[in-house]
Amino acid sequence: MLHFETQEFNSPDLPNSGINMDNAFLQMLDDARGIAGIPFKITSGYRSVEHNQKVGGVSNSSHLVGKAADIAVGSGNERYIIINALIKAGFRRLGVAKTFIHCDNDETKNNSIWTY
């Protein structure tokens, strides 16, 4: 059973769009949450093309295909716990910002860790 609700992943401009999230991605994210032992607050999941443009997302964003999420972070320790758990769960694409961590499992892209 997943610890997430599909509405947590809705694009703000498209009700019920969280159902477009990739099931394998959600399972990996749920595994990471279990490893971390702390709640994950999703700040961005699935994105419509319009919302992706509005927030400055890249044109080939993994959010557009339901294979990405941004997770809120509040402290360095929380950032460490979440990144460690994401790596242990198998994520190989991570973006690290001051207030969130991006993760995706988009197999069409190279492994990478970047900063915003």
VMD Tcl script that builds the backbone (N, CA, C; Angstrom):
set m [mol new atoms 348]
animate dup $m
set s [atomselect $m all]
$s set {name element resname resid chain x y z} {
  {N N MET 1 A 0.838 -1.194 0.000}
  {CA C MET 1 A 0.000 0.000 0.000}
  {C C MET 1 A 0.875 1.246 0.000}
  {N N LEU 2 A 0.569 2.160 -0.877}
  {CA C LEU 2 A 1.317 3.405 -0.961}
  {C C LEU 2 A 0.877 4.362 0.137}
  {N N HIS 3 A 1.827 5.156 0.616}
  {CA C HIS 3 A 1.543 6.146 1.646}
  {C C HIS 3 A 1.179 7.497 1.056}
  {N N PHE 4 A 1.049 7.568 -0.252}
  {CA C PHE 4 A 0.715 8.808 -0.925}
  {C C PHE 4 A -0.689 8.724 -1.499}
  {N N GLU 5 A -1.318 9.880 -1.644}
  {CA C GLU 5 A -2.611 9.996 -2.319}
  {C C GLU 5 A -2.347 10.646 -3.677}
  {N N THR 6 A -3.048 10.208 -4.713}
  {CA C THR 6 A -2.771 10.743 -6.050}
  {C C THR 6 A -2.959 12.259 -6.108}
  {N N GLN 7 A -3.867 12.818 -5.304}
  {CA C GLN 7 A -4.094 14.265 -5.359}
  {C C GLN 7 A -2.876 15.070 -4.900}
  {N N GLU 8 A -1.966 14.449 -4.155}
  {CA C GLU 8 A -0.736 15.137 -3.753}
  {C C GLU 8 A 0.118 15.485 -4.968}
  {N N PHE 9 A -0.121 14.819 -6.082}
  {CA C PHE 9 A 0.696 14.975 -7.281}
  {C C PHE 9 A -0.013 15.760 -8.380}
  {N N ASN 10 A -1.194 16.303 -8.095}
  {CA C ASN 10 A -1.956 17.049 -9.092}
  {C C ASN 10 A -1.215 18.296 -9.558}
  {N N SER 11 A -1.279 18.571 -10.860}
  {CA C SER 11 A -0.841 19.862 -11.372}
  {C C SER 11 A -1.870 20.880 -10.884}
  {N N PRO 12 A -1.441 22.034 -10.347}
  {CA C PRO 12 A -2.401 22.992 -9.783}
  {C C PRO 12 A -3.497 23.442 -10.744}
  {N N ASP 13 A -3.233 23.393 -12.028}
  {CA C ASP 13 A -4.196 23.843 -13.027}
  {C C ASP 13 A -5.016 22.705 -13.638}
  {N N LEU 14 A -4.824 21.478 -13.138}
  {CA C LEU 14 A -5.483 20.332 -13.764}
  {C C LEU 14 A -5.950 19.346 -12.689}
  {N N PRO 15 A -7.177 19.506 -12.182}
  {CA C PRO 15 A -7.680 18.615 -11.134}
  {C C PRO 15 A -7.577 17.144 -11.531}
  {N N ASN 16 A -7.291 16.309 -10.556}
  {CA C ASN 16 A -7.192 14.860 -10.717}
  {C C ASN 16 A -6.072 14.410 -11.648}
  {N N SER 17 A -5.126 15.280 -11.964}
  {CA C SER 17 A -4.042 14.909 -12.871}
  {C C SER 17 A -2.995 14.027 -12.196}
  {N N GLY 18 A -3.048 13.900 -10.878}
  {CA C GLY 18 A -2.122 13.021 -10.172}
  {C C GLY 18 A -2.237 11.566 -10.608}
  {N N ILE 19 A -3.366 11.209 -11.213}
  {CA C ILE 19 A -3.535 9.838 -11.714}
  {C C ILE 19 A -2.589 9.548 -12.872}
  {N N ASN 20 A -1.970 10.586 -13.420}
  {CA C ASN 20 A -1.020 10.414 -14.515}
  {C C ASN 20 A 0.381 10.045 -14.042}
  {N N MET 21 A 0.570 9.934 -12.732}
  {CA C MET 21 A 1.889 9.576 -12.212}
  {C C MET 21 A 2.210 8.129 -12.556}
  {N N ASP 22 A 3.456 7.881 -12.874}
  {CA C ASP 22 A 3.946 6.554 -13.211}
  {C C ASP 22 A 3.944 5.664 -11.959}
  {N N ASN 23 A 3.367 4.481 -12.058}
  {CA C ASN 23 A 3.264 3.586 -10.893}
  {C C ASN 23 A 4.621 3.147 -10.358}
  {N N ALA 24 A 5.575 2.864 -11.231}
  {CA C ALA 24 A 6.915 2.461 -10.778}
  {C C ALA 24 A 7.582 3.608 -10.025}
  {N N PHE 25 A 7.392 4.835 -10.514}
  {CA C PHE 25 A 7.931 5.996 -9.809}
  {C C PHE 25 A 7.327 6.101 -8.411}
  {N N LEU 26 A 6.005 5.994 -8.321}
  {CA C LEU 26 A 5.339 6.104 -7.013}
  {C C LEU 26 A 5.810 5.024 -6.048}
  {N N GLN 27 A 6.032 3.813 -6.547}
  {CA C GLN 27 A 6.513 2.741 -5.681}
  {C C GLN 27 A 7.914 3.038 -5.165}
  {N N MET 28 A 8.794 3.527 -6.057}
  {CA C MET 28 A 10.146 3.896 -5.627}
  {C C MET 28 A 10.102 5.014 -4.588}
  {N N LEU 29 A 9.248 6.005 -4.827}
  {CA C LEU 29 A 9.138 7.124 -3.889}
  {C C LEU 29 A 8.603 6.654 -2.544}
  {N N ASP 30 A 7.652 5.738 -2.581}
  {CA C ASP 30 A 7.104 5.183 -1.343}
  {C C ASP 30 A 8.175 4.371 -0.607}
  {N N ASP 31 A 8.975 3.624 -1.347}
  {CA C ASP 31 A 10.081 2.889 -0.729}
  {C C ASP 31 A 11.047 3.854 -0.043}
  {N N ALA 32 A 11.361 4.963 -0.726}
  {CA C ALA 32 A 12.270 5.958 -0.145}
  {C C ALA 32 A 11.677 6.564 1.118}
  {N N ARG 33 A 10.394 6.847 1.102}
  {CA C ARG 33 A 9.743 7.396 2.291}
  {C C ARG 33 A 9.840 6.421 3.456}
  {N N GLY 34 A 9.655 5.149 3.173}
  {CA C GLY 34 A 9.781 4.137 4.222}
  {C C GLY 34 A 11.198 4.060 4.769}
  {N N ILE 35 A 12.187 4.161 3.906}
  {CA C ILE 35 A 13.590 4.148 4.329}
  {C C ILE 35 A 13.888 5.377 5.188}
  {N N ALA 36 A 13.390 6.526 4.763}
  {CA C ALA 36 A 13.647 7.782 5.485}
  {C C ALA 36 A 12.978 7.793 6.857}
  {N N GLY 37 A 11.802 7.198 6.935}
  {CA C GLY 37 A 11.083 7.177 8.202}
  {C C GLY 37 A 10.476 8.524 8.585}
  {N N ILE 38 A 10.364 9.420 7.600}
  {CA C ILE 38 A 9.733 10.722 7.830}
  {C C ILE 38 A 8.762 10.998 6.685}
  {N N PRO 39 A 7.764 11.840 6.921}
  {CA C PRO 39 A 6.825 12.170 5.840}
  {C C PRO 39 A 7.515 12.938 4.714}
  {N N PHE 40 A 7.045 12.751 3.502}
  {CA C PHE 40 A 7.496 13.532 2.356}
  {C C PHE 40 A 6.357 14.460 1.961}
  {N N LYS 41 A 6.596 15.764 1.959}
  {CA C LYS 41 A 5.598 16.726 1.495}
  {C C LYS 41 A 5.906 17.036 0.035}
  {N N ILE 42 A 5.030 16.627 -0.847}
  {CA C ILE 42 A 5.211 16.816 -2.284}
  {C C ILE 42 A 4.796 18.239 -2.658}
  {N N THR 43 A 5.723 18.983 -3.254}
  {CA C THR 43 A 5.411 20.349 -3.680}
  {C C THR 43 A 5.144 20.432 -5.178}
  {N N SER 44 A 5.565 19.419 -5.929}
  {CA C SER 44 A 5.286 19.364 -7.358}
  {C C SER 44 A 5.381 17.916 -7.810}
  {N N GLY 45 A 4.355 17.481 -8.515}
  {CA C GLY 45 A 4.337 16.130 -9.061}
  {C C GLY 45 A 4.095 16.216 -10.557}
  {N N TYR 46 A 2.954 15.709 -10.990}
  {CA C TYR 46 A 2.605 15.808 -12.395}
  {C C TYR 46 A 2.414 17.283 -12.753}
  {N N ARG 47 A 2.853 17.671 -13.943}
  {CA C ARG 47 A 2.652 19.039 -14.421}
  {C C ARG 47 A 2.040 19.028 -15.812}
  {N N SER 48 A 1.059 19.904 -16.008}
  {CA C SER 48 A 0.583 20.152 -17.368}
  {C C SER 48 A 1.669 20.947 -18.086}
  {N N VAL 49 A 1.618 20.967 -19.398}
  {CA C VAL 49 A 2.587 21.738 -20.168}
  {C C VAL 49 A 2.526 23.209 -19.755}
  {N N GLU 50 A 1.317 23.720 -19.568}
  {CA C GLU 50 A 1.135 25.123 -19.203}
  {C C GLU 50 A 1.745 25.426 -17.835}
  {N N HIS 51 A 1.484 24.566 -16.858}
  {CA C HIS 51 A 2.039 24.805 -15.519}
  {C C HIS 51 A 3.561 24.662 -15.532}
  {N N ASN 52 A 4.062 23.712 -16.279}
  {CA C ASN 52 A 5.504 23.529 -16.373}
  {C C ASN 52 A 6.166 24.801 -16.928}
  {N N GLN 53 A 5.569 25.388 -17.936}
  {CA C GLN 53 A 6.098 26.637 -18.498}
  {C C GLN 53 A 6.021 27.760 -17.474}
  {N N LYS 54 A 4.910 27.831 -16.753}
  {CA C LYS 54 A 4.705 28.892 -15.753}
  {C C LYS 54 A 5.772 28.855 -14.659}
  {N N VAL 55 A 6.183 27.650 -14.239}
  {CA C VAL 55 A 7.168 27.538 -13.162}
  {C C VAL 55 A 8.607 27.487 -13.685}
  {N N GLY 56 A 8.780 27.626 -14.993}
  {CA C GLY 56 A 10.122 27.650 -15.572}
  {C C GLY 56 A 10.747 26.282 -15.764}
  {N N GLY 57 A 9.917 25.240 -15.830}
  {CA C GLY 57 A 10.429 23.888 -16.053}
  {C C GLY 57 A 10.975 23.718 -17.457}
  {N N VAL 58 A 11.919 22.809 -17.613}
  {CA C VAL 58 A 12.489 22.542 -18.937}
  {C C VAL 58 A 11.450 21.855 -19.821}
  {N N SER 59 A 11.605 21.992 -21.131}
  {CA C SER 59 A 10.589 21.483 -22.058}
  {C C SER 59 A 10.459 19.964 -22.036}
  {N N ASN 60 A 11.520 19.260 -21.627}
  {CA C ASN 60 A 11.442 17.795 -21.543}
  {C C ASN 60 A 11.391 17.325 -20.083}
  {N N SER 61 A 10.780 18.125 -19.226}
  {CA C SER 61 A 10.694 17.811 -17.801}
  {C C SER 61 A 10.062 16.444 -17.556}
  {N N SER 62 A 10.642 15.709 -16.635}
  {CA C SER 62 A 10.091 14.406 -16.259}
  {C C SER 62 A 8.765 14.561 -15.510}
  {N N HIS 63 A 8.469 15.752 -15.018}
  {CA C HIS 63 A 7.173 16.012 -14.391}
  {C C HIS 63 A 6.041 15.853 -15.412}
  {N N LEU 64 A 6.328 16.133 -16.675}
  {CA C LEU 64 A 5.304 16.074 -17.723}
  {C C LEU 64 A 4.830 14.653 -18.012}
  {N N VAL 65 A 5.641 13.671 -17.652}
  {CA C VAL 65 A 5.282 12.274 -17.893}
  {C C VAL 65 A 5.048 11.508 -16.588}
  {N N GLY 66 A 4.937 12.235 -15.480}
  {CA C GLY 66 A 4.613 11.605 -14.204}
  {C C GLY 66 A 5.736 10.787 -13.598}
  {N N LYS 67 A 6.977 11.125 -13.927}
  {CA C LYS 67 A 8.118 10.376 -13.394}
  {C C LYS 67 A 9.018 11.248 -12.537}
  {N N ALA 68 A 8.453 12.305 -11.932}
  {CA C ALA 68 A 9.255 13.213 -11.108}
  {C C ALA 68 A 8.400 13.820 -10.008}
  {N N ALA 69 A 9.078 14.201 -8.939}
  {CA C ALA 69 A 8.424 14.930 -7.855}
  {C C ALA 69 A 9.443 15.812 -7.159}
  {N N ASP 70 A 8.946 16.885 -6.577}
  {CA C ASP 70 A 9.747 17.737 -5.724}
  {C C ASP 70 A 9.240 17.547 -4.302}
  {N N ILE 71 A 10.178 17.394 -3.373}
  {CA C ILE 71 A 9.866 17.123 -1.973}
  {C C ILE 71 A 10.377 18.293 -1.143}
  {N N ALA 72 A 9.521 18.878 -0.303}
  {CA C ALA 72 A 9.921 19.997 0.549}
  {C C ALA 72 A 10.936 19.538 1.585}
  {N N VAL 73 A 11.914 20.403 1.868}
  {CA C VAL 73 A 12.879 20.153 2.939}
  {C C VAL 73 A 13.002 21.411 3.793}
  {N N GLY 74 A 13.239 21.199 5.090}
  {CA C GLY 74 A 13.309 22.333 6.001}
  {C C GLY 74 A 14.631 22.509 6.709}
  {N N SER 75 A 15.485 21.493 6.660}
  {CA C SER 75 A 16.765 21.588 7.360}
  {C C SER 75 A 17.803 20.737 6.649}
  {N N GLY 76 A 19.060 20.971 6.987}
  {CA C GLY 76 A 20.134 20.180 6.408}
  {C C GLY 76 A 20.032 18.717 6.780}
  {N N ASN 77 A 19.638 18.427 8.005}
  {CA C ASN 77 A 19.492 17.036 8.438}
  {C C ASN 77 A 18.369 16.346 7.669}
  {N N GLU 78 A 17.250 17.047 7.517}
  {CA C GLU 78 A 16.136 16.485 6.751}
  {C C GLU 78 A 16.559 16.259 5.295}
  {N N ARG 79 A 17.319 17.193 4.724}
  {CA C ARG 79 A 17.813 17.045 3.348}
  {C C ARG 79 A 18.677 15.793 3.238}
  {N N TYR 80 A 19.568 15.596 4.196}
  {CA C TYR 80 A 20.434 14.412 4.193}
  {C C TYR 80 A 19.601 13.128 4.270}
  {N N ILE 81 A 18.650 13.081 5.184}
  {CA C ILE 81 A 17.816 11.884 5.364}
  {C C ILE 81 A 17.077 11.551 4.070}
  {N N ILE 82 A 16.499 12.563 3.434}
  {CA C ILE 82 A 15.709 12.331 2.222}
  {C C ILE 82 A 16.602 11.914 1.054}
  {N N ILE 83 A 17.714 12.601 0.856}
  {CA C ILE 83 A 18.612 12.238 -0.248}
  {C C ILE 83 A 19.154 10.826 -0.054}
  {N N ASN 84 A 19.568 10.507 1.143}
  {CA C ASN 84 A 20.078 9.167 1.445}
  {C C ASN 84 A 19.019 8.106 1.121}
  {N N ALA 85 A 17.795 8.356 1.538}
  {CA C ALA 85 A 16.711 7.403 1.289}
  {C C ALA 85 A 16.404 7.273 -0.201}
  {N N LEU 86 A 16.411 8.397 -0.929}
  {CA C LEU 86 A 16.144 8.355 -2.367}
  {C C LEU 86 A 17.198 7.522 -3.090}
  {N N ILE 87 A 18.458 7.706 -2.721}
  {CA C ILE 87 A 19.536 6.928 -3.346}
  {C C ILE 87 A 19.378 5.447 -3.010}
  {N N LYS 88 A 19.099 5.130 -1.757}
  {CA C LYS 88 A 18.924 3.731 -1.367}
  {C C LYS 88 A 17.739 3.090 -2.083}
  {N N ALA 89 A 16.716 3.871 -2.386}
  {CA C ALA 89 A 15.529 3.345 -3.078}
  {C C ALA 89 A 15.765 3.182 -4.579}
  {N N GLY 90 A 16.892 3.690 -5.080}
  {CA C GLY 90 A 17.225 3.490 -6.485}
  {C C GLY 90 A 17.164 4.711 -7.370}
  {N N PHE 91 A 16.844 5.877 -6.819}
  {CA C PHE 91 A 16.816 7.085 -7.651}
  {C C PHE 91 A 18.230 7.457 -8.054}
  {N N ARG 92 A 18.397 7.813 -9.329}
  {CA C ARG 92 A 19.704 8.173 -9.870}
  {C C ARG 92 A 19.696 9.570 -10.493}
  {N N ARG 93 A 18.606 10.288 -10.295}
  {CA C ARG 93 A 18.501 11.667 -10.787}
  {C C ARG 93 A 17.924 12.521 -9.673}
  {N N LEU 94 A 18.760 13.415 -9.119}
  {CA C LEU 94 A 18.352 14.253 -7.991}
  {C C LEU 94 A 18.770 15.689 -8.241}
  {N N GLY 95 A 17.870 16.605 -7.940}
  {CA C GLY 95 A 18.172 18.028 -7.971}
  {C C GLY 95 A 18.005 18.574 -6.571}
  {N N VAL 96 A 18.981 19.318 -6.101}
  {CA C VAL 96 A 18.969 19.792 -4.718}
  {C C VAL 96 A 18.867 21.320 -4.701}
  {N N ALA 97 A 17.832 21.812 -4.054}
  {CA C ALA 97 A 17.617 23.253 -3.887}
  {C C ALA 97 A 17.545 23.579 -2.398}
  {N N LYS 98 A 17.458 24.846 -2.088}
  {CA C LYS 98 A 17.411 25.270 -0.681}
  {C C LYS 98 A 16.164 24.741 0.024}
  {N N THR 99 A 15.025 24.723 -0.674}
  {CA C THR 99 A 13.762 24.366 -0.025}
  {C C THR 99 A 13.123 23.074 -0.524}
  {N N PHE 100 A 13.753 22.415 -1.502}
  {CA C PHE 100 A 13.169 21.170 -2.015}
  {C C PHE 100 A 14.234 20.285 -2.636}
  {N N ILE 101 A 13.863 19.022 -2.818}
  {CA C ILE 101 A 14.681 18.050 -3.542}
  {C C ILE 101 A 13.833 17.499 -4.681}
  {N N HIS 102 A 14.376 17.538 -5.877}
  {CA C HIS 102 A 13.734 16.931 -7.042}
  {C C HIS 102 A 14.253 15.507 -7.171}
  {N N CYS 103 A 13.364 14.575 -7.485}
  {CA C CYS 103 A 13.790 13.216 -7.809}
  {C C CYS 103 A 12.994 12.745 -9.007}
  {N N ASP 104 A 13.653 11.959 -9.851}
  {CA C ASP 104 A 12.919 11.333 -10.951}
  {C C ASP 104 A 13.575 10.013 -11.317}
  {N N ASN 105 A 12.810 9.194 -12.012}
  {CA C ASN 105 A 13.313 7.898 -12.484}
  {C C ASN 105 A 13.120 7.789 -13.995}
  {N N ASP 106 A 13.380 8.892 -14.676}
  {CA C ASP 106 A 13.197 8.950 -16.124}
  {C C ASP 106 A 14.362 8.235 -16.812}
  {N N GLU 107 A 14.085 7.050 -17.329}
  {CA C GLU 107 A 15.123 6.214 -17.937}
  {C C GLU 107 A 15.635 6.774 -19.261}
  {N N THR 108 A 14.998 7.813 -19.790}
  {CA C THR 108 A 15.468 8.421 -21.034}
  {C C THR 108 A 16.577 9.444 -20.787}
  {N N LYS 109 A 16.928 9.657 -19.515}
  {CA C LYS 109 A 17.928 10.678 -19.171}
  {C C LYS 109 A 19.083 10.050 -18.403}
  {N N ASN 110 A 20.244 10.681 -18.487}
  {CA C ASN 110 A 21.437 10.212 -17.799}
  {C C ASN 110 A 21.336 10.396 -16.296}
  {N N ASN 111 A 22.017 9.552 -15.523}
  {CA C ASN 111 A 22.126 9.722 -14.087}
  {C C ASN 111 A 22.766 11.078 -13.812}
  {N N SER 112 A 22.273 11.762 -12.794}
  {CA C SER 112 A 22.810 13.083 -12.502}
  {C C SER 112 A 22.348 13.571 -11.138}
  {N N ILE 113 A 23.191 14.405 -10.523}
  {CA C ILE 113 A 22.808 15.171 -9.347}
  {C C ILE 113 A 23.181 16.610 -9.654}
  {N N TRP 114 A 22.223 17.520 -9.465}
  {CA C TRP 114 A 22.470 18.922 -9.782}
  {C C TRP 114 A 21.912 19.815 -8.674}
  {N N THR 115 A 22.274 21.078 -8.722}
  {CA C THR 115 A 21.764 22.064 -7.779}
  {C C THR 115 A 20.983 23.137 -8.544}
  {N N TYR 116 A 20.116 23.795 -7.823}
  {CA C TYR 116 A 19.337 24.897 -8.400}
  {C C TYR 116 A 19.861 26.214 -7.866}
}
mol reanalyze $m
mol bondsrecalc $m
mol representation Tube
mol addrep $m
